[in-house]
Amino acid sequence: MILYHAFFTLKPGVGDLEFSESLSRFMAYLESQNMIAGWRLSRRMLGLGPKEMGEFHAVIELESLAQFDAAFGEVSTRAEPAESFHHAVNSKVDKVTFALYRDFPDPWRKTGEEKF
């Protein structure tokens, strides 16, 4: 599983539930097109965590880099309907940091033959 992380804050004046609804609509669109496997949104609790990472954290689950590439390709066209969904989310976030991770250990990993 590929995990695409976004850590961010909301722009001043943006309501948390307003943002959550926009993100939900965008993710539902991507899921309906089989471009993502799942997603979740979380919020920092009790002020615990580095401020640089923002108050919110979204994780998008992808089955492969090919699925990630297809989703990125769709959104980067800047064409409808993806553009409206993306804009409704992107226009509300500030100070975003992205990260890409994978499940570990890799299922194809062999042991016992390593040279280092």
Secondary structure, 3 states (H helix, E strand, C coil): CEEEEEEEEECCCCCHHHHHHHHHHHHHHHHHCCCCCEEEEEECCCCCCCHHHCCEEEEEEECCHHHHHHHHHHHHCCCCCHHHHHHHHHCCEEEEEEEEEECCCCCCCCCCCCCC
